[in-house]
């Protein structure tokens, strides 16, 4: 075992086993050599800057943690300006810092909302200020009483024609804005979503730019009650973010601070819908959700990187004749839990790339008044947001378990990663609600089959519904499960049969909405099947592209098969009950899966090296590049504030009296 301070690469032997070009795989993961170079450069700049230190986050108090995040955000902005970084470089620079703070919502929600919903004049005014950080913005939509049901928001914006102003008001306790990141302490402005009321008529939810705090002394403006909602789950983690509470008491704003790209209110109080299609609002939603899918691949790959490296270093049991114990990663039970997560990280990366393309395509179509692909894009992003965030949050926790007891230490990096990531299952749409939106899209797709309009995009397989309802899986040997056409047809048949069964059941109910509610559990499961099919198909499509680098495509083909067959194994009940496969074929799939685990084993460390994460970014004693786990754990232990003194605070008050039997009890007095 290495001594403290000794630099030894404990994973060198593992890296020599690699059967593919790791640099080429890094390019595949990054998206291009250009993006890899930018990511590398930004990561090095951040890691070498002492201001961005993060190894002590779990030990900081909430106030210290928040102030530290403010310091980092200010320093980051100075460095971005000094280095004259492009928008792409600045984005990667901020993500390399790896600390949740108000700037995330400023750039990720406030700015896109104004871009998507503001007029040209509004964009010129507000984005100029926002992009220079002369104002700090957040996105105030969620309320104490309503989250996913946006149409149920209670905050009101009532137009007063006498003063040409909107009156923003919180009529109830449950109408308090609750959860917006950056709202609690940092933001000066917010895009506030409220019920627009003119002449006593409710026009539904609209966005308004509202100043919250003075630009001179940061104090709340009159009529505004604002603060932080309190400490959240986990040590450090998301507690560097000031999620806030906000109440309005008849706060007045100028009429031109309503976001008016889609609709507007005239000087005399008339509500007008502009020539700009309302569907453009969904462009921002598609953008945010595709970003969440890309973030899922990053979070899951971080956890997998830690678990693979540690599993390769850790030895337990299996020693014979005084030889070394077995590496934990060699146990089949470890592989069966870990390698599907490794495959999922790559799968989510590639479907995220495709969603990025889809967002660009949809945006161009919307600007040309072509809304044909919008329903599918909305369903894809909603469903994949749900699928990837659920798998990732569960996967991070599984990786913690795969690291044994040491995974429970904050120094492993996994508890904080989980605590930071798990809110993704809720924000931007609760995952079950998202899947029900997908289900509605799928039911509409099935109902339109008779109209003669063939379904397109990710739903195009419904155009072969008659075949998929009757086909038999062409699997006779375990190797047949390696054929992409066989995998795709099995997943298409499963999804089609589950969706069509739901459609039939819902159609039999007297009231459609009652049927939708009655069969909502089945509908969610059908939506998951559809989303899993999308990920599998996009992984297969990726493999059909030209992928340079020795052995890279072969390594990815193994991961693609593991991803698909592990899903088939986990959801075998669906495949068997719908008749897509028979028990013998399910058994052959499991046989092939075991063979695939053996194939990925020599490449495991190289595959996580391809994520190209620095030790700074991982921030994990268990996931170090050099595998020097035990000395690092030992060093980290002594950094804890409890070890500042040999004799603990409280010894003389509480421990010594016990040891000296100086405690007087009621029993002794009796």
C-alpha positions as CSV (number, residue, x, y, z in Angstrom):
1,X,0.0,0.0,0.0
2,X,1.3,3.5,-0.8
3,X,2.4,5.7,2.0
4,X,1.0,9.2,2.6
5,X,2.4,11.6,0.0
6,X,3.7,8.8,-2.2
7,X,2.5,9.1,-5.8
8,X,1.7,5.7,-7.2
9,X,-0.6,4.9,-10.2
10,X,-2.6,2.0,-8.8
11,X,-4.6,1.8,-12.0
12,X,-1.7,1.6,-14.4
13,X,-2.2,-2.1,-15.0
14,X,-5.9,-1.5,-15.6
15,X,-5.2,1.2,-18.2
16,X,-2.8,-1.1,-20.1
17,X,-5.7,-3.6,-20.6
18,X,-7.6,-1.0,-22.8
19,X,-8.5,-2.4,-26.2
20,X,-9.4,1.0,-27.8
21,X,-7.9,4.4,-28.4
22,X,-8.8,6.4,-25.3
23,X,-8.1,9.8,-26.8
24,X,-10.4,9.0,-29.7
25,X,-13.1,7.9,-27.2
26,X,-12.6,11.2,-25.3
27,X,-13.4,13.0,-28.5
28,X,-16.5,11.0,-29.0
29,X,-17.6,11.8,-25.4
30,X,-16.9,15.5,-25.8
31,X,-18.6,15.7,-29.1
32,X,-15.6,17.0,-31.1
33,X,-11.9,17.6,-30.8
34,X,-12.7,21.3,-30.5
35,X,-15.0,20.8,-27.6
36,X,-12.5,18.5,-25.9
37,X,-9.8,21.1,-26.2
38,X,-12.1,23.8,-24.7
39,X,-13.2,21.6,-21.9
40,X,-9.6,20.6,-21.1
41,X,-8.4,24.2,-21.1
42,X,-11.3,25.5,-18.9
43,X,-10.9,22.6,-16.5
44,X,-7.2,23.3,-16.0
45,X,-7.8,27.0,-15.4
46,X,-10.4,26.3,-12.8
47,X,-8.5,23.5,-11.0
48,X,-5.3,25.6,-10.7
49,X,-7.2,28.6,-9.1
50,X,-7.2,28.4,-5.2
51,X,-10.4,30.6,-5.1
52,X,-12.3,27.6,-6.6
53,X,-11.3,25.2,-3.8
54,X,-14.1,22.8,-3.0
55,X,-12.8,20.0,-0.9
56,X,-14.0,21.6,2.3
57,X,-17.6,22.2,1.3
58,X,-19.1,19.5,3.4
59,X,-17.6,21.1,6.5
60,X,-18.8,24.7,6.0
61,X,-21.8,26.2,7.7
62,X,-24.7,27.3,5.6
63,X,-23.7,31.0,5.8
64,X,-20.0,30.2,5.0
65,X,-21.1,27.9,2.1
66,X,-23.3,30.6,0.6
67,X,-20.7,33.4,1.0
68,X,-18.1,31.1,-0.6
69,X,-20.4,30.6,-3.6
70,X,-20.8,34.3,-3.9
71,X,-17.1,34.7,-3.9
72,X,-16.6,32.1,-6.6
73,X,-19.3,33.5,-8.8
74,X,-17.8,37.0,-8.6
75,X,-14.3,35.7,-9.2
76,X,-15.5,33.5,-12.1
77,X,-17.1,36.6,-13.8
78,X,-13.8,38.6,-13.4
79,X,-11.8,35.7,-14.9
80,X,-14.3,35.3,-17.8
81,X,-13.9,39.0,-18.6
82,X,-10.1,39.0,-18.2
83,X,-9.6,36.0,-20.4
84,X,-12.1,37.3,-22.9
85,X,-13.9,34.0,-23.1
86,X,-16.5,33.2,-25.7
87,X,-20.0,32.2,-24.7
88,X,-19.1,28.6,-25.2
89,X,-15.9,28.9,-23.2
90,X,-17.6,30.8,-20.4
91,X,-20.3,28.1,-20.2
92,X,-17.7,25.4,-19.8
93,X,-15.7,27.5,-17.4
94,X,-18.8,27.9,-15.1
95,X,-19.6,24.2,-15.3
96,X,-16.1,23.3,-14.4
97,X,-16.4,25.2,-11.1
98,X,-19.0,22.7,-10.1
99,X,-20.8,24.7,-7.4
100,X,-24.5,25.5,-7.4
101,X,-25.1,29.2,-7.2
102,X,-27.4,32.0,-8.3
103,X,-25.5,32.4,-11.6
104,X,-26.8,29.0,-12.8
105,X,-30.4,30.4,-12.8
106,X,-29.3,33.8,-14.2
107,X,-27.8,32.2,-17.3
108,X,-29.9,29.1,-17.4
109,X,-33.4,30.4,-16.9
110,X,-33.6,34.2,-16.6
111,X,-31.7,35.0,-19.8
112,X,-33.4,32.2,-21.9
113,X,-36.9,33.3,-20.7
114,X,-36.3,36.9,-21.9
115,X,-34.8,35.6,-25.2
116,X,-37.8,33.4,-25.8
117,X,-40.7,35.6,-24.6
118,X,-39.4,39.2,-24.8
119,X,-39.9,41.6,-27.7
120,X,-36.9,42.9,-29.6
121,X,-37.0,46.1,-27.5
122,X,-37.2,44.2,-24.3
123,X,-34.4,41.9,-25.2
124,X,-32.2,44.8,-26.1
125,X,-32.9,46.5,-22.8
126,X,-32.8,43.6,-20.3
127,X,-30.3,41.2,-21.9
128,X,-27.8,44.0,-22.3
129,X,-28.0,44.5,-18.5
130,X,-28.1,40.8,-17.7
131,X,-25.2,39.8,-19.9
132,X,-23.0,42.3,-18.2
133,X,-24.2,41.2,-14.7
134,X,-25.5,44.7,-14.1
135,X,-28.6,43.0,-12.9
136,X,-29.0,39.5,-11.5
137,X,-32.1,37.5,-12.5
138,X,-34.0,34.4,-11.5
139,X,-37.1,32.5,-12.7
140,X,-40.0,32.8,-10.2
141,X,-42.6,30.4,-11.3
142,X,-43.1,27.7,-8.7
143,X,-45.3,28.6,-5.7
144,X,-45.8,27.1,-2.3
145,X,-49.1,25.5,-3.4
146,X,-48.4,24.8,-7.1
147,X,-45.4,23.4,-9.0
148,X,-46.1,21.1,-11.9
149,X,-49.6,22.6,-12.4
150,X,-48.5,25.9,-13.8
151,X,-52.0,26.8,-14.8
152,X,-52.9,26.7,-11.1
153,X,-50.6,29.5,-10.1
154,X,-52.3,32.0,-7.9
155,X,-50.0,35.2,-8.1
156,X,-51.9,37.9,-9.9
157,X,-50.9,40.7,-12.3
158,X,-53.8,43.1,-12.6
159,X,-53.6,45.9,-15.1
160,X,-54.4,49.4,-13.9
161,X,-55.3,51.6,-16.9
162,X,-55.2,54.8,-14.8
163,X,-51.5,54.5,-14.1
164,X,-50.5,52.2,-17.1
165,X,-49.1,49.7,-14.6
166,X,-49.5,46.1,-13.5
167,X,-50.2,45.4,-9.9
168,X,-48.4,42.2,-8.8
169,X,-50.0,40.6,-5.8
170,X,-49.8,37.4,-3.7
171,X,-53.4,36.9,-2.6
172,X,-52.8,33.8,-0.4
173,X,-50.0,32.1,1.6
174,X,-49.9,29.3,-1.0
175,X,-49.3,31.9,-3.8
176,X,-45.9,32.7,-2.3
177,X,-43.2,32.0,-4.8
178,X,-41.2,29.1,-3.4
179,X,-38.0,27.4,-4.6
180,X,-36.6,29.7,-7.3
181,X,-32.8,29.4,-7.2
182,X,-31.0,32.7,-6.7
183,X,-34.2,34.4,-5.4
184,X,-33.5,34.1,-1.6
185,X,-30.5,36.5,-1.3
186,X,-28.8,37.3,-4.6
187,X,-31.2,38.3,-7.4
188,X,-32.1,41.9,-8.1
189,X,-34.8,41.0,-10.7
190,X,-37.0,38.0,-11.6
191,X,-39.2,36.8,-14.4
192,X,-42.4,36.3,-12.4
193,X,-45.2,34.2,-13.7
194,X,-48.6,35.4,-12.7
195,X,-52.3,35.4,-13.8
196,X,-52.8,38.3,-16.1
197,X,-56.1,40.1,-15.3
198,X,-57.5,43.0,-17.5
199,X,-60.9,44.5,-17.0
200,X,-61.8,41.7,-14.6
201,X,-60.9,39.0,-17.2
202,X,-58.3,36.3,-16.4
203,X,-56.1,35.6,-19.4
204,X,-54.0,32.9,-17.8
205,X,-50.3,32.7,-16.9
206,X,-47.9,35.3,-18.3
207,X,-44.3,36.4,-17.5
208,X,-43.3,39.8,-16.1
209,X,-39.9,41.3,-15.3
210,X,-40.0,42.5,-11.7
211,X,-37.3,44.3,-9.8
212,X,-37.0,42.8,-6.3
213,X,-34.1,44.6,-4.7
214,X,-32.5,48.1,-4.8
215,X,-29.5,48.3,-7.1
216,X,-27.9,50.7,-4.5
217,X,-28.0,48.7,-1.3
218,X,-29.7,45.4,-2.2
219,X,-32.6,46.0,0.2
220,X,-36.0,44.6,-0.9
221,X,-38.2,47.1,-2.6
222,X,-41.5,48.3,-1.0
223,X,-44.2,45.7,-1.0
224,X,-41.8,42.8,-1.4
225,X,-41.2,40.1,1.3
226,X,-38.3,37.9,0.3
227,X,-35.9,35.4,1.9
228,X,-34.3,32.0,1.8
229,X,-36.5,28.8,2.3
230,X,-33.9,27.1,4.5
231,X,-31.3,24.3,4.5
232,X,-31.8,21.5,2.1
233,X,-30.8,17.8,2.0
234,X,-27.1,16.9,2.2
235,X,-23.8,18.3,3.5
236,X,-22.7,21.2,1.3
237,X,-24.5,20.0,-1.9
238,X,-27.3,22.4,-3.1
239,X,-27.1,24.5,0.1
240,X,-24.8,26.9,-1.7
241,X,-27.9,27.9,-3.6
242,X,-30.3,30.5,-2.1
243,X,-33.6,29.0,-3.1
244,X,-36.1,31.6,-2.1
245,X,-39.6,32.6,-0.9
246,X,-41.3,35.8,-2.3
247,X,-44.5,37.5,-1.6
248,X,-45.9,40.6,-3.3
249,X,-48.1,43.2,-1.6
250,X,-49.6,45.1,-4.5
251,X,-46.3,45.8,-6.2
252,X,-46.6,48.1,-9.2
253,X,-44.5,47.7,-12.4
254,X,-44.7,49.5,-15.8
255,X,-46.8,47.9,-18.4
256,X,-43.8,47.4,-20.7
257,X,-42.3,44.9,-18.2
258,X,-44.8,42.3,-19.2
259,X,-43.0,39.9,-21.6
260,X,-44.9,40.7,-24.8
261,X,-43.4,38.7,-27.6
262,X,-46.4,36.3,-27.7
263,X,-49.2,38.5,-26.3
264,X,-49.5,42.1,-25.0
265,X,-51.7,44.5,-23.2
266,X,-52.3,47.9,-24.9
267,X,-52.4,51.3,-23.1
268,X,-56.2,51.1,-22.8
269,X,-56.1,47.6,-21.3
270,X,-56.9,45.5,-24.4
271,X,-55.4,42.0,-24.5
272,X,-53.9,41.2,-27.9
273,X,-52.3,38.1,-29.2
274,X,-49.3,39.0,-31.4
275,X,-48.5,37.6,-34.8
276,X,-45.7,35.7,-33.2
277,X,-46.9,32.1,-32.7
278,X,-47.6,31.2,-29.1
279,X,-45.8,27.9,-29.7
280,X,-42.5,29.7,-29.6
281,X,-42.8,29.6,-25.8
282,X,-42.2,25.9,-26.0
283,X,-38.8,26.5,-27.5
284,X,-37.4,27.7,-24.2
285,X,-38.9,24.6,-22.5
286,X,-37.3,22.3,-25.0
287,X,-34.0,24.0,-24.5
288,X,-34.1,23.7,-20.7
289,X,-35.1,20.0,-20.8
290,X,-32.5,19.0,-23.3
291,X,-29.9,20.6,-21.1
292,X,-31.2,18.6,-18.2
293,X,-30.7,15.4,-20.2
294,X,-27.1,16.3,-21.0
295,X,-26.6,17.1,-17.3
296,X,-27.8,13.6,-16.4
297,X,-25.1,12.0,-18.5
298,X,-22.5,14.1,-16.7
299,X,-23.8,13.4,-13.2
300,X,-24.1,9.6,-13.8
301,X,-20.7,9.4,-15.5
302,X,-19.1,11.1,-12.5
303,X,-20.6,8.6,-10.1
304,X,-19.7,5.6,-12.4
305,X,-16.1,6.9,-12.8
306,X,-15.7,6.9,-9.0
307,X,-17.2,3.5,-8.6
308,X,-15.3,1.9,-11.4
309,X,-11.9,3.2,-10.3
310,X,-12.6,2.3,-6.6
311,X,-13.9,-1.1,-7.6
312,X,-10.6,-1.7,-9.4
313,X,-8.5,-0.6,-6.5
314,X,-10.5,-2.3,-3.7
315,X,-9.7,-5.9,-3.0
316,X,-11.9,-8.2,-0.9
317,X,-11.9,-11.9,-0.3
318,X,-10.8,-14.6,-2.8
319,X,-7.2,-14.8,-1.7
320,X,-5.6,-18.3,-1.9
321,X,-2.2,-19.5,-0.8
322,X,-1.3,-16.1,0.5
323,X,-1.9,-14.4,-2.8
324,X,-3.7,-11.0,-3.2
325,X,-7.4,-10.7,-2.6
326,X,-9.7,-10.3,-5.6
327,X,-10.4,-6.9,-7.1
328,X,-14.1,-6.1,-6.4
329,X,-14.7,-5.2,-10.0
330,X,-14.0,-8.9,-10.9
331,X,-17.1,-10.1,-9.0
332,X,-19.9,-10.8,-11.4
333,X,-22.4,-9.3,-8.9
334,X,-20.5,-6.0,-9.0
335,X,-20.3,-6.0,-12.8
336,X,-24.0,-6.7,-13.2
337,X,-24.8,-3.6,-11.1
338,X,-22.0,-1.3,-12.4
339,X,-21.6,-1.9,-16.1
340,X,-25.3,-1.2,-17.0
341,X,-24.8,2.2,-15.3
342,X,-21.6,2.7,-17.3
343,X,-23.5,1.9,-20.5
344,X,-26.4,4.2,-19.4
345,X,-23.9,7.2,-19.0
346,X,-22.8,6.8,-22.6
347,X,-26.4,6.2,-23.8
348,X,-27.6,9.4,-22.1
349,X,-24.7,11.3,-23.6
350,X,-25.7,10.3,-27.1
351,X,-29.4,10.9,-26.7
352,X,-28.5,14.3,-25.2
353,X,-26.5,15.1,-28.4
354,X,-29.5,14.2,-30.5
355,X,-31.8,16.4,-28.3
356,X,-29.4,19.3,-28.9
357,X,-29.9,18.8,-32.6
358,X,-33.7,18.4,-32.2
359,X,-33.8,21.8,-30.3
360,X,-32.0,23.5,-33.1
361,X,-34.3,21.9,-35.7
362,X,-37.4,22.8,-33.8
363,X,-36.3,26.4,-33.3
364,X,-35.6,26.8,-37.0
365,X,-39.0,25.3,-37.8
366,X,-40.9,27.5,-35.3
367,X,-39.3,30.7,-36.7
368,X,-40.6,29.6,-40.1
369,X,-44.1,29.0,-38.7
370,X,-43.7,25.2,-39.0
371,X,-45.1,23.6,-35.9
372,X,-45.3,20.1,-37.2
373,X,-42.5,18.6,-35.0
374,X,-43.4,20.6,-31.8
375,X,-45.7,18.0,-30.2
376,X,-43.1,15.3,-30.7
377,X,-40.2,17.5,-29.4
378,X,-42.2,18.4,-26.4
379,X,-43.0,14.7,-25.7
380,X,-39.4,13.7,-26.3
381,X,-37.9,16.3,-24.0
382,X,-40.5,15.7,-21.3
383,X,-40.1,11.9,-21.4
384,X,-36.3,11.9,-21.6
385,X,-36.0,14.4,-18.8
386,X,-38.0,12.1,-16.6
387,X,-36.2,8.9,-17.7
388,X,-32.7,10.1,-17.5
389,X,-33.0,12.0,-14.2
390,X,-34.7,9.1,-12.5
391,X,-32.1,6.6,-13.7
392,X,-29.3,9.0,-12.8
393,X,-30.4,9.8,-9.2
394,X,-30.9,6.0,-8.6
395,X,-27.6,5.3,-10.3
396,X,-25.6,7.7,-8.1
397,X,-27.0,6.0,-5.0
398,X,-26.3,2.6,-6.5
399,X,-22.7,3.7,-7.1
400,X,-22.4,4.8,-3.5
401,X,-23.5,1.3,-2.4
402,X,-21.1,-0.2,-4.8
403,X,-18.3,1.6,-3.0
404,X,-19.2,-0.1,0.3
405,X,-18.8,1.7,3.6
406,X,-16.3,4.2,2.2
407,X,-18.9,5.5,-0.2
408,X,-20.9,6.8,2.7
409,X,-18.1,9.3,3.6
410,X,-18.4,12.8,2.2
411,X,-14.8,12.5,1.0
412,X,-16.0,9.9,-1.5
413,X,-17.8,12.6,-3.4
414,X,-20.9,10.5,-3.8
415,X,-23.2,11.8,-1.0
416,X,-22.8,15.4,-2.2
417,X,-23.2,14.4,-5.8
418,X,-26.5,12.6,-5.0
419,X,-27.8,15.5,-2.9
420,X,-27.0,18.0,-5.6
421,X,-28.5,15.9,-8.4
422,X,-31.7,14.4,-6.9
423,X,-33.8,17.6,-7.2
424,X,-33.6,17.2,-11.0
425,X,-36.4,14.5,-10.6
426,X,-38.7,17.3,-9.5
427,X,-37.7,20.7,-11.0
428,X,-38.8,21.6,-14.5
429,X,-41.6,19.1,-14.1
430,X,-42.2,16.2,-11.7
431,X,-41.1,13.0,-13.4
432,X,-44.5,11.2,-13.2
433,X,-46.3,14.3,-14.6
434,X,-43.8,14.4,-17.4
435,X,-44.5,10.8,-18.3
436,X,-48.2,11.4,-18.3
437,X,-47.6,14.2,-20.8
438,X,-45.8,11.7,-23.0
439,X,-48.7,9.3,-22.6
440,X,-51.1,11.9,-23.9
441,X,-49.0,12.4,-26.9
442,X,-48.8,8.6,-27.5
443,X,-52.6,8.2,-27.2
444,X,-53.1,11.0,-29.7
445,X,-50.6,9.3,-32.0
446,X,-52.5,6.0,-31.9
447,X,-55.9,7.7,-32.4
448,X,-54.7,9.5,-35.5
449,X,-53.4,6.4,-37.2
450,X,-56.8,5.9,-39.0
451,X,-56.6,9.5,-40.4
452,X,-54.0,8.5,-43.0
453,X,-51.3,10.8,-41.6
454,X,-48.3,8.7,-40.8
455,X,-46.6,9.4,-37.5
456,X,-43.1,10.9,-37.7
457,X,-39.8,11.0,-35.8
458,X,-39.6,8.9,-32.7
459,X,-43.2,7.9,-33.0
460,X,-42.8,6.6,-36.6
461,X,-42.8,3.0,-35.5
462,X,-46.5,3.3,-34.9
463,X,-46.8,3.4,-38.7
464,X,-46.0,-0.3,-38.5
465,X,-48.3,-1.0,-35.7
466,X,-50.1,-3.9,-37.4
467,X,-46.8,-5.7,-37.9
468,X,-45.5,-4.9,-34.5
469,X,-48.7,-6.3,-32.8
470,X,-48.1,-9.7,-34.5
471,X,-44.4,-10.1,-35.0
472,X,-42.3,-12.8,-33.3
473,X,-38.8,-12.1,-32.1
474,X,-36.2,-13.7,-34.3
475,X,-33.9,-14.9,-31.6
476,X,-32.6,-18.5,-31.7
477,X,-29.1,-18.1,-30.2
478,X,-27.6,-15.7,-27.7
479,X,-25.7,-14.0,-30.5
480,X,-28.9,-13.0,-32.2
481,X,-29.4,-10.5,-29.4
482,X,-26.3,-8.6,-30.8
483,X,-28.2,-7.7,-34.0
484,X,-29.5,-4.1,-33.9
485,X,-32.5,-4.9,-36.0
486,X,-33.6,-7.6,-33.5
487,X,-33.1,-5.3,-30.5
488,X,-35.0,-2.5,-32.1
489,X,-38.0,-4.6,-33.2
490,X,-38.3,-6.1,-29.7
491,X,-38.3,-2.6,-28.1
492,X,-40.7,-1.2,-30.7
493,X,-43.1,-4.1,-30.3
494,X,-43.1,-3.8,-26.6
495,X,-43.8,-0.1,-26.6
496,X,-46.4,-0.3,-29.4
497,X,-48.3,-3.2,-27.6
498,X,-48.3,-1.4,-24.3
499,X,-49.4,1.9,-25.7
500,X,-52.2,0.4,-27.9
501,X,-53.4,-1.7,-24.9
502,X,-53.7,1.5,-22.9
503,X,-55.5,3.3,-25.7
504,X,-58.1,0.5,-25.9
505,X,-58.6,0.5,-22.2
506,X,-59.0,4.3,-22.0
507,X,-61.4,4.3,-25.0
508,X,-63.8,2.0,-23.2
509,X,-64.4,4.4,-20.4
510,X,-67.4,6.7,-20.6
511,X,-65.3,9.9,-20.0
512,X,-61.9,10.1,-21.5
513,X,-60.3,11.9,-18.6
514,X,-61.7,9.4,-16.1
515,X,-60.1,6.6,-18.3
516,X,-56.8,8.5,-18.4
517,X,-56.9,8.7,-14.6
518,X,-58.0,5.1,-14.1
519,X,-55.2,3.7,-16.3
520,X,-52.5,6.3,-15.4
521,X,-50.2,3.6,-13.9
522,X,-50.3,1.6,-17.1
523,X,-49.8,4.8,-19.1
524,X,-46.7,5.8,-17.2
525,X,-45.2,2.4,-17.8
526,X,-46.0,2.6,-21.5
527,X,-44.4,6.1,-21.7
528,X,-41.3,4.7,-20.1
529,X,-41.2,1.9,-22.7
530,X,-41.4,4.5,-25.4
531,X,-38.6,6.6,-23.9
532,X,-36.3,3.6,-23.4
533,X,-36.9,2.8,-27.1
534,X,-35.8,6.3,-28.0
535,X,-32.5,6.0,-26.1
536,X,-31.8,2.6,-27.5
537,X,-32.5,3.7,-31.1
538,X,-30.3,6.8,-30.7
539,X,-27.4,4.7,-29.4
540,X,-27.7,2.4,-32.4
541,X,-27.9,5.4,-34.7
542,X,-24.7,6.7,-33.2
543,X,-23.0,3.5,-34.0
544,X,-24.0,3.8,-37.6
545,X,-22.0,7.0,-37.9
546,X,-18.3,7.1,-38.8
547,X,-16.4,6.8,-35.5
548,X,-12.6,7.1,-35.9
549,X,-10.2,5.5,-33.5
550,X,-8.9,2.0,-33.1
551,X,-11.4,-0.2,-31.3
552,X,-13.7,2.7,-30.3
553,X,-16.8,1.6,-32.2
554,X,-16.3,-2.0,-31.0
555,X,-16.2,-0.8,-27.4
556,X,-19.3,1.3,-27.9
557,X,-21.1,-1.6,-29.5
558,X,-20.6,-3.6,-26.4
559,X,-21.9,-0.8,-24.2
560,X,-25.0,-0.4,-26.5
561,X,-25.8,-4.1,-26.2
562,X,-25.4,-4.0,-22.4
563,X,-27.7,-1.0,-22.2
564,X,-30.4,-2.6,-24.3
565,X,-30.2,-6.1,-22.8
566,X,-30.0,-4.9,-19.2
567,X,-33.2,-3.0,-19.8
568,X,-34.7,-6.1,-21.4
569,X,-33.7,-8.1,-18.3
570,X,-35.0,-5.5,-15.8
571,X,-38.3,-5.1,-17.7
572,X,-38.6,-8.7,-18.8
573,X,-42.2,-8.8,-17.4
574,X,-43.3,-6.3,-20.0
575,X,-41.5,-8.1,-22.9
576,X,-42.9,-11.5,-21.8
577,X,-46.5,-10.4,-20.9
578,X,-46.9,-8.6,-24.2
579,X,-45.6,-11.6,-26.1
580,X,-42.6,-9.8,-27.6
581,X,-40.3,-12.5,-26.5
582,X,-40.6,-16.0,-24.9
583,X,-38.9,-17.3,-21.8
584,X,-36.2,-19.1,-23.8
585,X,-35.3,-15.9,-25.6
586,X,-35.2,-14.0,-22.2
587,X,-32.8,-16.6,-21.0
588,X,-30.6,-16.2,-24.1
589,X,-30.6,-12.4,-23.5
590,X,-29.2,-13.0,-19.9
591,X,-26.6,-15.4,-21.3
592,X,-25.4,-12.8,-23.8
593,X,-25.4,-10.1,-21.0
594,X,-23.0,-12.1,-18.9
595,X,-20.7,-12.5,-21.9
596,X,-20.8,-8.8,-22.6
597,X,-19.8,-8.0,-19.0
598,X,-16.7,-10.1,-19.5
599,X,-15.9,-8.1,-22.7
600,X,-16.3,-4.7,-21.1
601,X,-14.2,-5.7,-18.0
602,X,-10.7,-5.0,-19.4
603,X,-11.9,-1.7,-20.8
604,X,-13.8,-0.5,-17.7
605,X,-11.2,2.0,-16.4
606,X,-10.3,3.3,-19.8
607,X,-14.0,3.9,-20.5
608,X,-14.4,6.1,-17.4
609,X,-11.0,7.8,-18.2
610,X,-12.6,8.8,-21.5
611,X,-15.0,11.0,-19.5
612,X,-11.9,13.2,-19.1
613,X,-12.7,14.3,-15.5
614,X,-10.0,15.9,-13.5
615,X,-9.5,15.0,-9.8
616,X,-10.6,18.5,-8.9
617,X,-13.9,18.0,-10.8
618,X,-14.6,14.6,-9.3
619,X,-13.6,15.8,-5.8
620,X,-13.4,12.1,-4.6
621,X,-10.9,10.3,-2.5
622,X,-12.2,7.0,-4.1
623,X,-12.2,8.2,-7.7
624,X,-8.7,9.6,-7.9
625,X,-7.0,9.1,-11.3
626,X,-4.0,7.4,-9.6
627,X,-6.2,5.1,-7.5
628,X,-4.3,6.3,-4.3
629,X,-7.4,5.8,-2.2
630,X,-6.3,4.8,1.3
631,X,-3.7,7.5,2.0
632,X,-6.2,10.1,0.6
633,X,-9.0,8.8,2.9
634,X,-6.6,9.0,5.8
635,X,-5.5,12.5,5.0
636,X,-9.1,13.7,4.6
637,X,-10.1,12.3,7.9
638,X,-7.7,14.5,9.8
639,X,-9.0,17.6,8.0
640,X,-12.4,17.3,9.8
641,X,-13.0,20.1,12.4
642,X,-13.6,17.4,15.1
643,X,-10.0,16.6,14.9
644,X,-8.9,20.2,15.6
645,X,-8.3,19.2,19.2
646,X,-7.3,15.9,20.7
647,X,-9.7,16.3,23.6
648,X,-13.2,17.2,22.3
649,X,-15.2,20.2,23.3
650,X,-17.7,19.0,25.9
651,X,-15.3,16.5,27.5
652,X,-15.2,18.3,30.9
653,X,-18.9,18.9,30.9
654,X,-20.3,15.5,29.8
655,X,-17.7,12.8,29.4
656,X,-15.5,13.2,32.5
657,X,-18.4,13.3,34.9
658,X,-19.6,10.0,33.5
659,X,-16.2,8.4,33.7
660,X,-15.6,9.7,37.2
661,X,-19.2,8.6,38.3
662,X,-20.0,12.1,39.4
663,X,-23.5,12.0,37.9
664,X,-26.2,12.2,40.5
665,X,-29.3,10.3,39.5
666,X,-32.7,10.2,41.0
667,X,-32.2,6.5,41.7
668,X,-29.0,7.2,43.6
669,X,-30.8,9.8,45.7
670,X,-33.5,7.3,46.6
